[in-house]
């Protein structure tokens, strides 16, 4: 079985850090640590079966999204044997606007 490499974009890492801080204040550092580590483990599981989730080519070419515990959207693309986690959006954040590519760029 082919294994893919999972990479987190700097924006996704920043979003995980922000989520950790939000949950640690709202609940506790232990809960925040467990929740964000579960998200990381879920993302890393994409190395074995990356084609899961829903294609969202209408937002960005090659974009796929999947949900984690019904509260978090994980946005990623697959290129060759690399899964790139582009964003981790919690609690209904507008991932579509955030991920749309600027055609002038």
Backbone as a ProteinNet text record, in pm:
[ID]
protein_1_A
[PRIMARY]
XXXXXXXXXXXXXXXXXXXXXXXXXXXXXXXXXXXXXXXXXXXXXXXXXXXXXXXXXXXXXXXXXXXXXXXXXXXXXXXXXXXXXXXXXXXXXXXXXXXXXXXXX
[TERTIARY]
83.6	0	88.9	57.5	133.3	104.7	210.5	196	232.1	154.7	175.1	243.5	310.2	367.4	265.9	242.7	149.4	230.1	204.9	270.4	164.4	198.3	109	162.9	79.6	117.5	133.6	216	231.8	98.3	4.9	-127	-201.3	-191.5	-257.5	-193.5	-62.3	6.3	-37.8	-49	-94.7	-238.2	-323.3	-462.2	-470.2	-386.5	-383.1	-339.4	-239.6	-191.5	-301.2	-369.8	-479	-591.6	-623.4	-727.3	-688.4	-562.6	-513.9	-533	-491.6	-503.8	-649.4	-734.6	-877.2	-936	-910.2	-966.8	-904.5	-775.8	-711.3	-771	-813.3	-877.2	-1022.5	-1093.2	-1235.2	-1258.3	-1164.4	-1182.4	-1061	-957.1	-833	-720.7	-596.2	-483.4	-482.2	-525.8	-529	-628.6	-746	-847.4	-798	-736.5	-683.1	-575.6	-485.4	-378.4	-435.9	-529.6	-589.4	-663.9	-739	-817.1	-725.6	-627.6	-540.3	-452.4	-409.3	-333.3	-419.1	-547.5	-638.5	-655.1	-659.4	-667.4	-541.1	-425.1	-298.7	-296.4	-338	-340.7	-435.5	-550.3	-646.1	-584.3	-517.6	-452.1	-344.9	-267.2	-161.3	-217.1	-340	-401.7	-430.9	-424.8	-444.2	-329.4	-219.3	-107.1	-144.2	-241	-279.9	-400.3	-487.4	-606.2	-642.8	-568.7	-589.2	-710.2	-769.5	-879	-1013.3	-1011.8	-1138.5	-1178.5	-1292.6	-1340.1	-1417.2	-1447.2	-1528.2	-1444.1	-1441.3	-1370.1	-1439.6	-1362	-1416.6	-1341.9	-1342	-1277	-1341.2	-1465	-1531.8	-1467.7	-1397.9	-1330.2	-1185.9	-1120	-978.3	-947.4	-876.1	-845.9	-773.2	-826.5	-766	-798.5	-874.3	-906.4	-1001.2	-972.3	-1061.3	-1083.2	-1201.9	-1227.4	-1280.4	-1250.7	-1304.5	-1334.7	-1419.5	-1458.7	-1401.1	-1370.3	-1323.3	-1421	-1484.7	-1580.1	-1686.6	-1729.1	-1839	-1816.9	-1701.3	-1676	-1559.3	-1479.8	-1357.6	-1351.1	-1323.2	-1304.2	-1153.9	-1108.7	-968.9	-964.4	-889.8	-878.1	-739.6	-736.2	-608.5	-609.4	-489.7	-471.5	-372.7	-383.9	-294.1	-217.9	-87.7	-4.3	102.6	100.9	192.3	173.4	276.7	263.9	267	222.1	220.4	77.8	34.7	-91	-53.8	-99.6	-70.2	-195	-183.9	-293.5	-285.7	-386.6	-385.5	-447.7	-545.6	-613.4	-692.6	-709.8	-789.4	-883.4	-1011.9	-1111.2	-1210.2	-1219	-1298.6	-1428	-1534.3	-1659.5	-1724.9	-1727.8	-1799.9	-1724.6	-1594.1	-1516	-1532.6	-1521.7	-1542.7	-1417.6	-1406.1	-1288.7	-1293.3	-1412.1	-1423	-1356.2	-1390.8	-1332.1	-1181.5	-1142.2	-1000.9	-916.5	-972.4	-894.5	-905.7	-993.3	-1005.6	-876.3	-829.6	-707.1	-736.7	-643.6	-652.8	-597.2	-681.5	-640.2	-531.6	-516.5	-415.4	-279	-272.1	-145.3	-46.8
-117.4	0	124.8	217.5	342	430.7	489.7	585.8	724	819.6	958.9	1029.8	1139.8	1225.7	1334.6	1360.5	1465.3	1585.5	1701.1	1826.5	1926.5	2005.4	2111	2244.7	2319	2453.6	2541.7	2645.6	2735.9	2790.5	2818	2867.9	2764.6	2637.4	2531	2516.5	2528.2	2521.5	2637.1	2754.4	2872.5	2853.4	2796.6	2772.5	2670.7	2567.6	2470.4	2537	2621.2	2692.4	2782.8	2855.1	2942.8	2862	2748.6	2661.9	2610	2570.8	2524.4	2633.4	2755.5	2865.3	2896.1	2892.5	2917.5	2813.1	2686.2	2580	2579.7	2609.4	2608.2	2714.6	2828.5	2932.6	2895.8	2844.9	2812.9	2688.5	2594.2	2468.4	2443.7	2382.9	2359.9	2326	2344.8	2307.6	2158.3	2075	1930.2	1898.1	1957.5	1934.7	1989.8	2106	2166.7	2078.4	2028.1	1940.6	1813.5	1750.9	1627	1651	1760.5	1788.2	1818.1	1905.5	1940.1	1821.3	1741.6	1621.3	1521.2	1513.6	1425.9	1475	1606.4	1662.1	1625.7	1641.4	1608	1460.1	1373.7	1229.4	1199.1	1266.6	1246.6	1289.4	1404.6	1452.2	1354	1304.7	1210.4	1078.4	1045	922.9	934.8	1057	1076	1016.5	981.9	921.6	785.3	718.7	586.7	590.5	686	695.5	842	910.8	1054.9	1095.4	1003.7	1041.2	1055.4	1054.4	1071.9	1218.5	1244.6	1382.2	1417	1542.8	1593.3	1682.6	1654.1	1744.4	1880.6	1987.9	2123.5	2204.3	2153	2223	2358.3	2377.5	2506	2616.2	2577.6	2674.3	2694.2	2582.3	2584.5	2453.2	2456.4	2332.3	2230.9	2109.6	2001.3	1999.9	2098.4	2106.2	1994.6	1936.6	1839.5	1887.2	1859.3	1890.2	1765.5	1757.5	1652.1	1715.3	1650.5	1704	1619.8	1686.4	1620	1651.2	1549.8	1562.3	1669.4	1685.8	1775	1922.1	1959.8	2098.7	2160.2	2077.2	2124.8	2078.4	2171	2138.8	2137.8	2029.9	2017.5	2026.7	2123.8	2146.9	2101.9	2025.2	1972.9	1950.2	1938.1	1902.6	1787.2	1710.1	1597	1626.4	1618.6	1637.4	1530.6	1445.4	1330.6	1246.4	1234.6	1152.5	1236.9	1363.4	1454.6	1505.2	1495.8	1555	1682.1	1795.3	1923.8	1973.8	1984.3	2038	2189.8	2248.3	2392.4	2472.6	2412.8	2488.1	2398.7	2446.1	2377.9	2483.3	2469	2572.1	2518.7	2587.3	2541.5	2620.9	2549.9	2614.4	2701.3	2657.2	2729.4	2844.6	2849.7	2954.4	2941.8	3052.5	3056.7	3009.6	2878.9	2824.2	2854.2	2864.7	2885.9	3017.3	3125.8	3255.3	3253.9	3194.5	3189.4	3113.9	3010.6	2923.6	2954.8	3046.2	3079.3	3141.9	3091.4	3144.6	3271.6	3363.3	3488.5	3464.7	3479.5	3452.7	3548.8	3664.8	3762.3	3734.8	3639.7	3613.2	3540.5
0	0	0	-87.9	-98.7	21.6	74.5	183.6	133	173.7	138.4	254.7	224.6	327.1	356.8	483.6	524.6	574.2	512	551.4	595	695.7	742.4	693.4	621.5	578.6	702.7	693.2	808.6	860.3	769.4	810.2	894	856.5	932.9	1070.7	1077.7	1206.6	1296.6	1238.1	1313.5	1362.3	1277.6	1316.8	1430.8	1426	1535.9	1666.1	1658	1775.9	1833	1746.7	1790.7	1853.4	1793.6	1847.8	1985.7	1999.8	2129.8	2235.5	2203.2	2299.6	2332.7	2233.1	2255.2	2350.4	2322.9	2406.1	2544.9	2555	2686.2	2778.1	2723	2802.7	2832	2730.3	2745.6	2830.9	2826.9	2900.7	2990.5	2933.5	3009.1	2912.4	2955.3	2869.3	2834.5	2925.1	2897.6	2786.8	2795.6	2691.3	2558.1	2560	2437.2	2375.8	2458.5	2411.4	2348.3	2416.1	2364.2	2233.4	2225.8	2105.3	1986.5	2005.4	1892.7	1851.9	1946.1	1909.5	1833.9	1866.8	1791.9	1647.9	1628.4	1492.7	1415	1477.6	1411.3	1373.3	1464.3	1434.8	1319.9	1317.9	1208.9	1076.1	1075.3	953.1	908.2	1002.2	967.5	914.8	950.4	897.1	747.7	694.1	550.1	468.7	534	462.4	404.3	460.7	411	317.7	335.5	250.5	230.3	144.2	130.4	46.4	-25.5	-114.6	-43.5	88.4	161.1	160.7	211.9	215.3	89.5	76.6	-33.4	-123.3	-252.8	-344.3	-348.2	-347.4	-354.1	-458.8	-581.5	-692.6	-720.6	-673.9	-691.9	-607.1	-502.2	-415.6	-460.1	-489.2	-526.8	-598.3	-709.4	-782.1	-691.9	-688.4	-612.8	-464.9	-417.3	-275.3	-234.2	-118.8	-55.6	87.3	140.2	280.3	349.5	476.6	560.9	695.7	772.2	902.2	1013.9	1123.6	1243.8	1356.3	1407.6	1518.8	1496.2	1374	1335.1	1367.9	1421.9	1459.7	1384.7	1319.7	1257.3	1112.4	1022.1	881.3	854.2	792.6	753	601.6	551.6	407.3	361.7	252.1	205.3	55.4	-0.4	-141	-147.2	-254.4	-277.5	-405.7	-397.5	-516.1	-513.8	-616.3	-622.4	-496.3	-413	-292.4	-165.1	-177.7	-62.6	-39.6	85.1	129.3	203.8	153.6	216.8	289.3	421.1	500.8	488.6	424.9	399.4	511.6	579.3	684.1	775.8	898.2	999.7	1056.2	1025.2	1054.8	1157.8	1270.7	1383.7	1396.2	1429.5	1468.7	1364.4	1241.2	1137.2	1073.7	1090	1022.7	871.3	801.1	656.3	581.7	564.9	495.8	346.3	289.2	144.8	103.1	168.2	135.6	161.4	272.4	310.8	209.9	148.4	59.8	-88.6	-124.6	-266.9	-315.5	-429.6	-487.5	-562.4	-552.1	-626.1	-765.9	-867.3	-1005.2	-1053.8	-988.4	-1029.2	-967.6	-876.4	-806.5	-893.3
[MASK]
+++++++++++++++++++++++++++++++++++++++++++++++++++++++++++++++++++++++++++++++++++++++++++++++++++++++++

